Amino acid sequence: MENSIDRERLTCGFSEDQIFNLEEVLERTEGDELLLREMVRLFLDIFPELLDSMGKAIEAGETEELRESAHTLKSAAGSIGANRVFRAANDLERAGRENKPEFAVRKFGELKARLEELEPVLIRYLENKTN
């Protein structure tokens, strides 16, 4: 397959620990790359607002807002095969549900790091597919 090298560069580690699991998400979209590109663009548009919302919720002790924003981000990350972000957002959702502020602060830092590694990978994916 001619795209196998590009796809290999977009992922790292084992399947469950990939930054962006292109193969997995292409299965979910039945190979529809136009749909996938649109999903990736939407994710890139919404994650900064959700991250901001979670940060403010943690500062204010608003566990329900934290849970809701983390759940939304988790769902969006899962839909595009962003497994590391999915897991970090899941932990934050749990921190909100269980009212664990110290855990939330620690996991928020992890989530930001996961998003920082994901964003350039997604941008590169969109650039590679539009050329």
Secondary structure, 3 states (H helix, E strand, C coil): CCCHHHHHHHCCCCHHHCCCCHHHHHHHCCCCHHHHHHHHHHHHHHHHHHHHHHHHHHHHCCHHHHHHHHHHHHHHHHHCCCHHHHHHHHHHHHHHHCCCHHHHHHHHHHHHHHHHHHHHHHHHHHHHHHC
